[in-house]
């Protein structure tokens, strides 16, 4: 079972959390002189780090294995309860590796800092209230670190349990919606104080499972979290052992070829809702962060500004990653599912592997075109609502370059899938290429569609838009030729 779960999870998510933890740890050290224990406590109690980096990656890790195995696998364990326990144990062990990588990255980010065993005085900056609260319960910072890290690991085990339970009693789409709802409540906890009080506090379990600090803010919160978690775990164990219903899904035969079948897999209501929600989130955030735009050009530059090179601006890079990588996540899951069977029957029936590659590329590009249509609406609707004359040239250039950039990253992810057998490796590669923006290299292909890197008077970039388009088109063509020549052959060798 451990091997089966690990093959579905893959090493990419562990590498991703290691990189994100290292990045957040290094960002906490910028311009701050501190001790190692204070540094670790600062990151372990950073709610933005957990809400926007740790929880999404761990939820993606759990959802990749949430569905039950086939009946042939279940009968090997005798009872469903025994099968569920072994699967939860395997996922819990992977969560331990996830936790070790996270703690290791935080320790690595604190190399060179002096070690102290005492609590700080009054001059600890914005974390003064956090340290004062922890000092009431723990005799030393290292005791607080141990308890915070232990609470985080227990929270991972609890999230793994509820994920597997949802994956058994609900369809995958419904289970994912429920998990996303729980994650949304965890995010709203940061901005809405009412979420900290009953009855809304019962919906923010993800925060209280991984954050020890949230349970110490009020005297009643830790007993409440302990009691509700114990009751919830007991209910899930009882449901798994006593209320198992067998479900066998038999897919119907597709009579219209691979491309329509693949479109039905990718263009689900859940995936389209994720894409629309992402575009809406970026649009609203751009409006709220900068206020009412002065004209259409000001709006387009703010929406497509992205991130430049030679510096590191966390919010700008996070917005760029949200706009370019999140739309590709359903596409990566679709490609993994489409070729996950390593189906020799498809190659025999179609006689050529290139037919499968054509269907994958056709479906993927339709998804990117849908993304481009939604992005165009986000670019033109706000200026039209404000009765601004639309800058058609800038809008066409910004959206067109963004589509080329996202299409290039899609082919990069598909190429990594052909080489490694895991789409997550492609996401990690694309993410690392985005992080190379800290170096003063203007011609890095990923993220080159950012207006901060293009030669516009308002942004101060250095790359002509036509040159960026030619570079992306050349790399896109090279990856397509490689996929048809070598990539699709390597895909079926895993």
DONU-388411 format. One line per 2 residues: number of its first residue (from 1); their letters; for each residue x, y negated, z negated of C-alpha. Coordinates in steps of 0.1 Angstrom, whole numbers, plus 5000, padded with zeros to 4 digits. Last residue first. Layout:
// DONU-388411
NUM	A	X,Y,Z; ...
//
This chain:
// DONU-388411
494	XX	5074,4957,5176; 5083,4964,5213
492	XX	5050,4951,5226; 5059,4915,5222
490	XX	5093,4920,5237; 5078,4925,5272
488	XX	5056,4895,5268; 5086,4873,5260
486	XX	5109,4883,5289; 5098,4869,5322
484	XX	5063,4856,5316; 5072,4842,5282
482	XX	5105,4829,5295; 5088,4811,5324
480	XX	5062,4795,5300; 5090,4785,5276
478	XX	5110,4767,5304; 5078,4750,5317
476	XX	5070,4736,5282; 5107,4725,5277
474	XX	5106,4706,5310; 5071,4691,5303
472	XX	5082,4679,5269; 5114,4663,5283
470	XX	5095,4647,5312; 5068,4632,5288
468	XX	5095,4618,5265; 5112,4602,5295
466	XX	5080,4586,5307; 5073,4572,5272
464	XX	5107,4555,5270; 5126,4565,5238
462	XX	5140,4537,5216; 5113,4530,5190
460	XX	5107,4496,5175; 5070,4502,5166
458	XX	5052,4471,5178; 5075,4464,5208
456	XX	5070,4499,5221; 5098,4523,5232
454	XX	5087,4555,5216; 5099,4570,5183
452	XX	5074,4553,5160; 5048,4561,5186
450	XX	5050,4597,5177; 5049,4619,5208
448	XX	5085,4630,5200; 5071,4650,5171
446	XX	5089,4682,5182; 5113,4674,5210
444	XX	5143,4659,5191; 5156,4632,5214
442	XX	5160,4604,5188; 5186,4621,5166
440	XX	5192,4600,5135; 5188,4629,5111
438	XX	5158,4629,5087; 5136,4638,5117
436	XX	5150,4674,5113; 5120,4680,5091
434	XX	5098,4684,5123; 5121,4711,5136
432	XX	5118,4729,5102; 5080,4728,5106
430	XX	5081,4741,5141; 5104,4770,5130
428	XX	5082,4778,5100; 5051,4777,5123
426	XX	5068,4801,5147; 5078,4825,5119
424	XX	5041,4824,5108; 5031,4839,5142
422	XX	5047,4872,5132; 5059,4899,5156
420	XX	5094,4886,5155; 5103,4878,5191
418	XX	5069,4877,5208; 5054,4858,5178
416	XX	5083,4834,5179; 5075,4828,5216
414	XX	5038,4822,5207; 5048,4797,5181
412	XX	5071,4778,5205; 5043,4779,5232
410	XX	5020,4763,5207; 5047,4737,5198
408	XX	5050,4727,5235; 5012,4724,5238
406	XX	5011,4702,5207; 5037,4678,5222
404	XX	5021,4678,5256; 4987,4670,5240
402	XX	5002,4642,5219; 5019,4628,5250
400	XX	4985,4626,5267; 4967,4611,5237
398	XX	4993,4583,5233; 4997,4576,5270
396	XX	4959,4576,5277; 4952,4553,5247
394	XX	4981,4529,5256; 4968,4526,5291
392	XX	4932,4522,5282; 4937,4494,5257
390	XX	4900,4490,5248; 4885,4456,5244
388	XX	4874,4453,5208; 4836,4454,5200
386	XX	4842,4468,5165; 4823,4500,5172
384	XX	4843,4502,5205; 4876,4500,5186
382	XX	4865,4528,5162; 4852,4551,5190
380	XX	4883,4550,5213; 4911,4568,5195
378	XX	4890,4592,5174; 4871,4602,5205
376	XX	4903,4608,5223; 4915,4630,5195
374	XX	4883,4651,5197; 4889,4655,5235
372	XX	4926,4664,5229; 4917,4690,5203
370	XX	4892,4706,5228; 4920,4705,5254
368	XX	4943,4723,5229; 4916,4750,5224
366	XX	4913,4754,5262; 4951,4757,5263
364	XX	4951,4785,5238; 4924,4805,5257
362	XX	4942,4803,5290; 4976,4810,5274
360	XX	4963,4841,5257; 4944,4853,5288
358	XX	4975,4848,5309; 4996,4867,5284
356	XX	4972,4896,5285; 4972,4896,5323
354	XX	5010,4895,5322; 5010,4929,5305
352	XX	4999,4945,5338; 4978,4976,5344
350	XX	4948,4959,5328; 4934,4992,5315
348	XX	4968,5006,5306; 4979,4973,5290
346	XX	4947,4971,5270; 4949,5007,5259
344	XX	4985,5001,5246; 4970,4978,5220
342	XX	4997,4964,5198; 4967,4960,5175
340	XX	4980,4927,5163; 4980,4913,5198
338	XX	4947,4893,5196; 4948,4891,5159
336	XX	4982,4874,5158; 4972,4852,5187
334	XX	4940,4841,5169; 4958,4834,5137
332	XX	4983,4812,5155; 4955,4793,5173
330	XX	4936,4788,5140; 4969,4773,5126
328	XX	4976,4752,5157; 4952,4724,5148
326	XX	4971,4722,5114; 5004,4717,5131
324	XX	5000,4685,5151; 4977,4661,5132
322	XX	4984,4674,5097; 5021,4676,5104
320	XX	5021,4639,5115; 5001,4628,5085
318	XX	5025,4646,5062; 5055,4631,5080
316	XX	5040,4596,5075; 5032,4603,5039
314	XX	5066,4617,5031; 5087,4589,5048
312	XX	5122,4603,5055; 5148,4584,5075
310	XX	5169,4587,5106; 5141,4595,5130
308	XX	5106,4582,5134; 5073,4595,5120
306	XX	5037,4595,5133; 5025,4561,5147
304	XX	4995,4578,5165; 4966,4564,5144
302	XX	4983,4532,5134; 4995,4525,5169
300	XX	4961,4532,5183; 4943,4509,5158
298	XX	4967,4480,5164; 4963,4484,5202
296	XX	4925,4483,5198; 4925,4450,5179
294	XX	4931,4437,5144; 4924,4470,5126
292	XX	4901,4471,5096; 4920,4485,5066
290	XX	4954,4501,5067; 4950,4531,5043
288	XX	4913,4534,5046; 4912,4534,5084
286	XX	4941,4558,5088; 4927,4581,5062
284	XX	4893,4581,5079; 4909,4591,5112
282	XX	4932,4617,5097; 4902,4633,5079
280	XX	4879,4632,5109; 4906,4649,5131
278	XX	4911,4676,5105; 4873,4681,5099
276	XX	4867,4685,5136; 4895,4712,5138
274	XX	4883,4730,5107; 4847,4729,5120
272	XX	4859,4744,5153; 4877,4772,5135
270	XX	4847,4780,5113; 4821,4778,5141
268	XX	4841,4803,5161; 4861,4793,5192
266	XX	4890,4817,5187; 4874,4852,5188
264	XX	4847,4843,5213; 4873,4827,5235
262	XX	4894,4859,5233; 4865,4879,5246
260	XX	4858,4854,5274; 4895,4856,5284
258	XX	4898,4894,5282; 4873,4905,5308
256	XX	4836,4901,5312; 4822,4935,5300
254	XX	4833,4934,5264; 4823,4965,5245
252	XX	4808,4960,5211; 4829,4960,5180
250	XX	4819,4987,5154; 4820,4972,5119
248	XX	4819,4998,5090; 4806,4984,5057
246	XX	4805,5006,5026; 4789,4990,4996
244	XX	4808,4990,4963; 4788,4979,4932
242	XX	4802,4999,4903; 4840,4996,4904
240	XX	4844,4964,4924; 4814,4947,4907
238	XX	4827,4956,4872; 4862,4944,4880
236	XX	4848,4911,4894; 4826,4906,4863
234	XX	4855,4913,4839; 4877,4888,4858
232	XX	4850,4861,4857; 4844,4866,4820
230	XX	4882,4865,4812; 4886,4834,4834
228	XX	4856,4816,4818; 4870,4823,4783
226	XX	4906,4813,4790; 4895,4781,4809
224	XX	4871,4771,4781; 4897,4778,4754
222	XX	4922,4756,4773; 4897,4728,4779
220	XX	4883,4723,4744; 4913,4704,4730
218	XX	4914,4680,4760; 4945,4672,4782
216	XX	4961,4705,4775; 4943,4726,4801
214	XX	4953,4702,4829; 4989,4704,4818
212	XX	4989,4742,4822; 4983,4738,4860
210	XX	4980,4770,4880; 4947,4784,4867
208	XX	4932,4750,4857; 4937,4736,4892
206	XX	4922,4767,4909; 4893,4767,4885
204	XX	4879,4733,4896; 4843,4744,4899
202	XX	4837,4750,4862; 4849,4714,4856
200	XX	4818,4702,4874; 4795,4713,4846
198	XX	4812,4700,4825; 4837,4672,4827
196	XX	4870,4669,4847; 4852,4666,4881
194	XX	4837,4633,4869; 4872,4617,4871
192	XX	4870,4619,4909; 4903,4614,4928
190	XX	4925,4643,4916; 4896,4666,4909
188	XX	4885,4662,4945; 4915,4683,4956
186	XX	4906,4712,4933; 4869,4709,4945
184	XX	4882,4712,4981; 4902,4743,4972
182	XX	4871,4760,4958; 4852,4751,4989
180	XX	4881,4764,5011; 4878,4797,4991
178	XX	4841,4799,4997; 4845,4792,5034
176	XX	4872,4818,5037; 4849,4844,5021
174	XX	4820,4834,5045; 4843,4839,5076
172	XX	4857,4871,5063; 4823,4886,5056
170	XX	4814,4889,5019; 4817,4916,4992
168	XX	4852,4928,5000; 4870,4896,5010
166	XX	4854,4878,4980; 4869,4904,4957
164	XX	4903,4903,4973; 4904,4865,4970
162	XX	4892,4865,4934; 4920,4889,4924
160	XX	4947,4870,4943; 4936,4837,4927
158	XX	4938,4853,4893; 4973,4867,4900
156	XX	4984,4833,4912; 4970,4817,4881
154	XX	4990,4841,4859; 5021,4830,4878
152	XX	5013,4793,4872; 5007,4799,4835
150	XX	5041,4815,4832; 5058,4786,4850
148	XX	5041,4760,4827; 5049,4782,4796
146	XX	5086,4785,4805; 5089,4748,4814
144	XX	5073,4738,4781; 5097,4760,4761
142	XX	5125,4744,4781; 5113,4709,4773
140	XX	5115,4716,4735; 5092,4721,4705
138	XX	5061,4725,4726; 5025,4714,4719
136	XX	5027,4677,4710; 5057,4673,4733
134	XX	5037,4683,4763; 5014,4653,4758
132	XX	5043,4628,4753; 5060,4642,4783
130	XX	5029,4637,4805; 5023,4602,4792
128	XX	5060,4592,4799; 5059,4606,4834
126	XX	5057,4572,4851; 5090,4560,4837
124	XX	5110,4581,4812; 5121,4553,4789
122	XX	5103,4561,4756; 5126,4589,4745
120	XX	5132,4622,4762; 5126,4656,4746
118	XX	5156,4675,4736; 5173,4706,4751
116	XX	5195,4688,4776; 5212,4700,4808
114	XX	5230,4676,4832; 5219,4675,4869
112	XX	5243,4689,4895; 5218,4713,4910
110	XX	5182,4702,4905; 5169,4710,4940
108	XX	5183,4745,4936; 5164,4750,4904
106	XX	5132,4739,4922; 5139,4762,4952
104	XX	5145,4791,4928; 5112,4784,4910
102	XX	5093,4785,4943; 5111,4816,4956
100	XX	5105,4834,4923; 5068,4824,4924
98	XX	5063,4838,4960; 5082,4869,4949
96	XX	5058,4873,4920; 5029,4867,4943
94	XX	5042,4896,4965; 5040,4917,4933
92	XX	5004,4905,4927; 4995,4914,4963
90	XX	5007,4949,4957; 4989,4952,4924
88	XX	4957,4938,4940; 4959,4965,4967
86	XX	4965,4992,4942; 4936,4981,4920
84	XX	4913,4978,4950; 4921,5014,4962
82	XX	4915,5028,4927; 4882,5009,4925
80	XX	4872,5022,4959; 4875,5058,4948
78	XX	4895,5087,4961; 4926,5067,4970
76	XX	4932,5084,5004; 4896,5079,5013
74	XX	4901,5041,5015; 4928,5044,5042
72	XX	4906,5064,5066; 4877,5041,5057
70	XX	4896,5012,5073; 4912,4985,5052
68	XX	4893,4959,5033; 4897,4922,5042
66	XX	4916,4898,5019; 4951,4905,5034
64	XX	4957,4873,5054; 4934,4853,5031
62	XX	4959,4858,5002; 4989,4842,5020
60	XX	4967,4814,5034; 4956,4807,4999
58	XX	4992,4807,4987; 5002,4782,5014
56	XX	4973,4759,5007; 4978,4760,4969
54	XX	5015,4752,4969; 5018,4722,4993
52	XX	4988,4698,4991; 4973,4705,4956
50	XX	5004,4718,4939; 5028,4691,4950
48	XX	5001,4664,4946; 4995,4676,4911
46	XX	5031,4671,4900; 5034,4689,4867
44	XX	5059,4716,4878; 5078,4689,4897
42	XX	5082,4666,4866; 5089,4695,4843
40	XX	5117,4707,4865; 5133,4673,4866
38	XX	5129,4668,4829; 5147,4701,4822
36	XX	5175,4693,4847; 5182,4659,4832
34	XX	5175,4626,4850; 5189,4598,4871
32	XX	5163,4588,4897; 5169,4572,4931
30	XX	5156,4603,4950; 5154,4632,4926
28	XX	5117,4638,4929; 5121,4639,4967
26	XX	5146,4667,4963; 5121,4688,4943
24	XX	5094,4682,4969; 5116,4693,4997
22	XX	5129,4723,4979; 5094,4734,4970
20	XX	5083,4729,5007; 5112,4749,5020
18	XX	5107,4778,4995; 5069,4777,5002
16	XX	5076,4781,5039; 5101,4809,5035
14	XX	5076,4828,5015; 5049,4821,5041
12	XX	5072,4834,5069; 5082,4867,5052
10	XX	5051,4886,5065; 5017,4888,5048
8	XX	5003,4916,5069; 5035,4937,5068
6	XX	5037,4930,5030; 5002,4943,5024
4	XX	5008,4976,5043; 5042,4981,5027
2	XX	5028,4976,4992; 5000,5000,5000
//
